[in-house]
Amino acid sequence: MIDIFSWSIIGLLPVILGVKWLRVAQREHYIAGWTTRIALGWGRSRQVSWWPLIAAVAVEFLSSTISTASWWISLVVPAAVFALVLWWPWGLRFRGTSSPLQWTGRLRRLAALWLVLSWLFLFTASSLSLSYAVVLFGFVAPGVMDLALVIARPIEKALSNKWVVAAQKKLRHVNPTVVAITGSYGKTSTKGYVAHLVSTKYSVVPSPASFNNLMGLARAVNDKLTPGTEVFVAEMGMYGEGEIRELSKLFPPDIAAITTIGEAHLERLGSRSAILRAKSEIVENATTVVLPIDDPDLAALANRCESEGKRVIRVSAVGAKADVSVNPAKKSVVVGKESAPVHISGVGHAVNVAVAVGIAHALDVPLAVLAPRLGDLPTAAHRAEPQQAPSGAIIIDDSYNANPIGAARAVEGGTAMAKARKGPFVVVTPGMIELGAVQFDRNRALAAQVAKAGGELFAVGFTNRLALVAGHPSAKVFADRPTAMAAALERAGASGVILVENDLPDHYA
């Protein structure tokens, strides 16, 4: 009976626990190393999350001090540590509320690797003690998932190759002008602006939503590109150096643009200079580049591209002298000697407009043709998107991929809107992530900006709670976003403004 019980423990533990860590791996885009980072993040942000593992260690230790062995101890102790290990980290759910587990082919293959590695580990460690093996597996489970991801990577690359080859073939056959856009923020909004503006002259297909990696772009080409498409606008994202270079080789851009260089993904790349290098890969295969020269680093890149013989279109978002200059104060855009009015919302980003008009200029669309569409630029979902609640309050949905520059701009715009409406200004945020060593300081600065503006801060979750409260001592704290939003709507009343700045998925603390 005990042998059957032991095999049941070994067999079931990875199956049940795998649901939790597979969900984390999927939400972190199958990048090796990030399952462990998320697990450790729970321990740092919410120390109570460690209690199941600590209790499991205590049970194992106490059982080892019992000198008289009996059959019930052999059953109860492994069962107890089994149950405790399943609940680590305390608070991380098996079933997500923000995004459920998607059982794709890729996830099934990863699950198979996870099970093989987990069973191998448990079988080997159980030769010492079954309960010891279970406790130890609780500690190393995130690392086992990361090892499975490392093994899976070349397999997935080989399996996906046929879709990439098909996309390349179709791209050559349709032969549109390829516009590639990257940046620390503003990629999706700028892509939407470009499609909106140049569709006055061309048949345009933008990559949908945030399809900005290899398989996303391959799928966009295979599913969306049709004969007669004249312009394909491709958003290109990355999590490390070399990724945009690969995308640019597989889907060579005629026109390449960078919106901004900021601190998004600083934790993944390590420094701003590394982010600049990674983003700059997009210009390598392009014949025309569009760059905002208000950033000295991008101004230097523009000069370098020009010296290499590329056509360079310099843009400015502060009214500076450039090929395309947007002046937010005057609500105008100047291209050469022509000017036109432009609408930039109170929480919008002029640099996105400047880059989009620069791309249209590169495609030889006259400003006179663009002018009628500059007054109704589309808003990308969850990116500074204003909505009106049934109560009358304005909700600014800036919940996607918050970054320090964008968040500061959203707070400025939200503050101005609240003053115009003569209502309270409430910011609901879990703070910003992936900022490495500066994450605490940037979140504290964001909270301090809200406090200085006279706004109220509703801090969500535990990941950045200490930093947000440090910057805004009177901040209210909430365990989850729905509770915070209910309180924010009550506080805002009919005339208030609520800024939802970022929305972390529920696998974060």
N, C-alpha and C positions, 0 to 999 in steps of 0.2 A: 504493500500500500504506500509506504514511504517513497519507494522508487517511482511509482506512478505519480505521486504528488510532486516529487522533485522535477520530473520531466514536464509536468503540467506548468509549474512555475517558470521553468526555462523556456517552454514553448509560448506561453501567453504573454510574458512580460514585454518582449519586443513588439509583439502584435499590438498591444494596447498602448504602450508608451510611444510607439512609432507614429500614431495618429497625431500626437502633440508636436513632435519634432519634424515630421514631414510637413505639417502646416507652416511651421516657422521657415523651413528650407524653401518652400514654394513662395512664401511671401517675401523672402529675401532673394528672390530671382535665382535660386539654385547656386549661389556663390559660396564656395567652400570657405569656411572660417567664420561665417556670420551666424551660424547656429550657435556656436560656442560664445560668440560675442553677445548675442541676445540673452543667453542663459546667464552669463556673468553680469550683464546689465541689470537683470532682475535682482541679483544679489546685492549690487551696489545701490540701486535706487530704492529697493524695498527689502530691507534686511530680514523681515519676518518671512520672506519667501523661502529662506533656508531651513525653516523649522522641520519640514518633513524629512530632509536628509539628516539633520542633526538628531532627530528622534530615532531614525533608522539606525544610525551609528550607535546611539545609546542602547537600543534594544539588542543589537548584536554584541556590544561590549558586556552588557549585563548577562546575556545568555552564556557568554564564555566563562563567566565566573561561577556558574552553577556546576558543581562537581558531579552531581548525580544526573546522568543522562537518562532521558525517558522518551518514549515515543511521542508524547504530546508536545514536548519541547521541540522535537524535530519537525513537528507540523506547525505549531503556533508561531515560532520565531520567524521562519521563512515567510509565512503568510503575513505576519505583521510588517516585516520590512518590505515585502512585495507591495502592500497597500500604501505604505508611506512613500516609497520611491515613485509611485504613480502620480503623486500629488506635488512633486517638485518640478519647477518652482511653484510655491503656493500662490495662486492667483492666475497662473497661465492656464487657460482653458483648453480642453481637448477640442471643443467645437467653437470655431470663431463666430463672432457676431458681426464683425465688419466685413469679413470675406470668408466664406466656407471653403473647405478643402475641395479642390477640383481634381478629380481622378483622371487626369490626362494620361496618355501613354508614357510620357516622360516620368510622371510621378509614380506610376506602377513599376517602371523599371528601377527607379530609385528605391522604392519600397522593397523590392526583391533583394537588392544589394544590401540594404539596411538589415533585413532579416538574416541574411547569410552571415554578415559580419557580427551581428548581435548574438546570434546563436553560437557562433564559433567562440566568441569571448566568454559567454556564460558557461558553455560546456567546459572550457579550459579552466576558468576560475572556480567552478563548482567542485573541482577535485580537492580544493582546500576546504571549502565549506559552502553549502548552498546559500545560506543567508549572507555570508561574506560576499559571495559573487553578486548577489542581488544589490547589496548596498554599493559595492564598487561600480556596478553597471549604472546605477543612478548618477554617480559623479561623471562617468565618462560618456554617457549616452549622447550628449551634443557633439562630442568629438568623434564618436562613431558615425554620426550622421554626416559630419564634415568629411570624414574619410570616404564614405560612400559617394559623396559629391565629387571628390577628387577622382575616384575611379570612374564615375559615370561621365565625366566631362568629355574624354575622347570618344566614348561610345556615342554620346548625343551629337557630337560634332559630325561624326561619320554618318549617322542616321539622317541628320538634317541636310546633308550636302545635296541630296537630289532636289530638294525644294529651292535651295539657293541657286543651283545650276539652272533650274527651270525659270527662276525669276530673272537671272542674267540673260537667258535666251530671249525671254519676252521683252525685256527692256531694250535689247538690241533690235528686236523686230519692230516694236512700236516707235522706238527712237525719239522720245521726247527730250526736251531740254530738262536736265536734272538740276534742281535747286536743292542744296543741302544746307540745313540750318542746325547749329548747335549753340550751346551757351549754358552758363550755370543756372540761369532761369530765363523765362520768356520764350523758350523754343516753341511751345505749342501755341501760344497766343500769336507769335509772329507768323507762324505757319498759317494760321487761320486768316490773319490780315493779308498775307500774300495771295492766298487763294481767292479771297474776297476782291482784292484790288485788280489782279491781272486777269480774272475771268471776264473782264470787260473786253479783252482782246483775244484771249487764248482759251482753248479747252484745257482745263486744269484738273489734276487729280492730286490732292494732298494725302500723305499717309494718315490713316485714321487715328483718332485719340492720341495715345502716347506710344504708338507702335514705333519705337525708335532704336530697337536692337536688331541683330542680324535676322532672327526669325520673324520679327515684327515687320521689317521692311520687305523681306522675301514674300511674306504673306500679302502685304499691301500691293506689291507688284503683281503677284499671281492672281489675286482676287479682284483688284480694282482697275488696273491698267487695261485700257481697251484701245483698239485701232482708232486713230484720230486724236488721241491724247497728245497735246502739244507741250505741256509743262507738267512735270512730276515734282512735287515739293516733298522732300524727305527730311523728316526730323531725325537727327542722329544724336543718341545719348551714349553715355559710357560710365563704367565704374572703375576703369583703370586705363593706364597708358597703353596704346596700341590698338584699342578697340575701334576708335573712330578711323584710324588708318586702315584697318581691315574693311570697315564699311565703305570707305571711300574708294578702295581698290575694287571691291565687288560691285558697287553701284557708283561709278565715277561721276562726280558732280561737274557740271559746266559752270555753275555759279555756287560759291560757298560763302556762308555768312556766319558770323559769331555775334550773338546778342550781348553777352556779358561774360566777364570772368569774376566769379565770386567765391564764396566759401562753401557752397553746397558740395557734398561728398569730400570735404576736407579730411575726414577721418579715414576714408578709403585711400586717398592719394597722398596724404601726409603734408602737403604744402601748397600754397597758392601757385608757386612756380611750376609745380607738377601738374596742377589743374590747367594752367596756361599751355604747357607743352601738349597735354592730352587733347585739349580743345583745338589747338592750332594744327593738329594733324589733318583737319578738314580742308585746309587750303592747299595741301600738297599736290593734289591731282586736278585742281580747278584752274580754269583759265581766267575767270573773273572772281574777285572777292569783294565782299561788302563788309566793312568794319566800322564800328563806332569809335571815333578817335578821341572821345572825351576820356577814355581810359588810356593812360600813357603806354601801357603794355600793348594794347591793340593798335595804338598809333604807330608804335615801333614795328609791329608786325605788318602794318599796311606799307610802311616804307620798305621793309624787307621784300614783301611780295612784289612791289613795284620794281625793285632792283632786279628781280628774277624775271621780269618781262610780263608779269600778269597785269591784267586790267584791274585797277583798284578803284572802288567807289567808296569814298570816305563819307561817313554820316555823323551827325551830331544831334544829341537830344537836349542840348542846352542853348541852342541858338548860335553856336560857334560857326565860324566860316568852314564850310565843307561842301561837297557835291550835293548832299541832301542835308538840310538843317531844319530841325523841328524846334520851335520855340513854344514851350508849354504856356508861358505867361501870355503871349500874344495869340495863342491857339492858331498857329500858322505853320506851314511847311514851305520851305523855299528849295527849289531845284533849279540851279543856274540862276537865271534872271526872272523866273516865274515863281509866283507864290499862290497858295490856296489855303483856305481855312481848314482846320482839322479839329475834330472832337476827340479829346482825351479825357476819359472819366476821372473823377476825383481820386480814384484808387488805381488808375491805369499807369502804364509805364511808357513814357515818351520814347525811350530807346527802342522798344518793340515796333512802334510806328515808324521811327526813322529807318530802321533796318528793312522793314517791309517795303517802304517807299524806295529805298535804295535798290532792293531786288527788282522792283517794278521798273525802275530806271534802267537797270542792267538789261532788262528784257525789252527795252525800248518802248515802254508804255508812257506816253506823254502825260505830264501832270494835269493837263486839261481834261484828259480822259479819266484820270484817277479822282479828280476833285469831287464829283458827285458822290463818290463812295467813301470819301474820307470823313463824312459826317455820321456814318452809321456802321462803324467798324464792329465786327462781331466780338462777343465776349466768350472766351473758352470756359467750359464748365469747371467750376470749383477754383477758378483763378481770378480773384477779386471780382466775383460775380455778384452784383447787387440784386436782392430779391425783397419783396415786401411780404411780411408775415400777416396772417389774418388779423392780428392785433393792431396793425398799422406800422409797427416797427420795421426799420430797414435792416436786413441781414446781409452783410457782405461776406460771401462765401469765398474765402481764400484758403480753403482747407487742403489744397494739393501742394505738397513739396515746398513748404515754407523755407525761406532763407533769410539771412539778416538784412540784406538790402531791400528785398521785396516786402518783408514784414514791416520794416521801418516806414516804407512808402505807404503801406496799407494803413498803418496807424495814423500817419499824417492825413491821409484822405478821409479816414473814418472820423477823425477828430473834427475836421472841417465840416463834414456832413452833419455831424451831431450838433455843432454850433449853429449851423444854418437852420436846423429843425428845432433848435432850442430844447433838445432832449438829452438824456444821459447817454454816455458812450461806454459800452461794455465790451471787453475783449475776452473771448473764450479761447483758451489755447493750452495745449500740452507742452508748448515750447518747440524748439527746433532740435533736430538730431543730426548725426553724422558730421559734427563740427570738430571732432577730436579734442585737442587740449583747450580750445577756446570756447567749447560748448557752454560751460557754466557762465563765462563772462558775457557771451552774446545773449543768452537768455536773460541774464540779470539786466543787461542794458535794454533789452526789449521791454521788460517789465517796468524799468525806471522811466522809459519814454512814455509808457501808458500813464504812469503816476504823474509825471510832469505835465501831461496834457489834461490832467483832471479826470482821466478815465478810470473805470473800475476793472479789475482783473479777476477773472475766474480761471484758476489754474486746474487743469484736468490731469489726473493720473499722478504717477510718482516719478517718472523719468527725469523731469526737470523741475520738480516741485520746489526743492531747496533754492535753486537759482532764481526762480520766478518770485518766490516770497522774499528773497534777499533784495530784489530790485523794487518790489512793491509790497512793503510790509503789511499793508491792509488787504492784501489779496485774499479772496475766498478760495478754498480748495475743495475739489470734488473728485470722487472716485472714477466717474465716467462722464462722457460727453452728454448723453441724454439728460442726466440730472443737472449738469451745468447749464445746458440750453434751456431747460424748463425754468431755472432760476433767473437766467439772463432775460428771457422773454417777460417774466414777471417784473423784473427791475426796469426794463426798457420802456414798458408801457406802450402807448400809441405813438409817441414822438421820438423814441430813442433809436440809437444805432448800435447794432451788435456786429462786431467783427469776429468771425470764426477763423482764426489764424492757425492753420495746420490741423491735421486730424491723424494722429498716429494710429496705425492698425493695432488691434487688441493683443498682438503678441508682444507688444512693449508694455512695460510696467506702468 
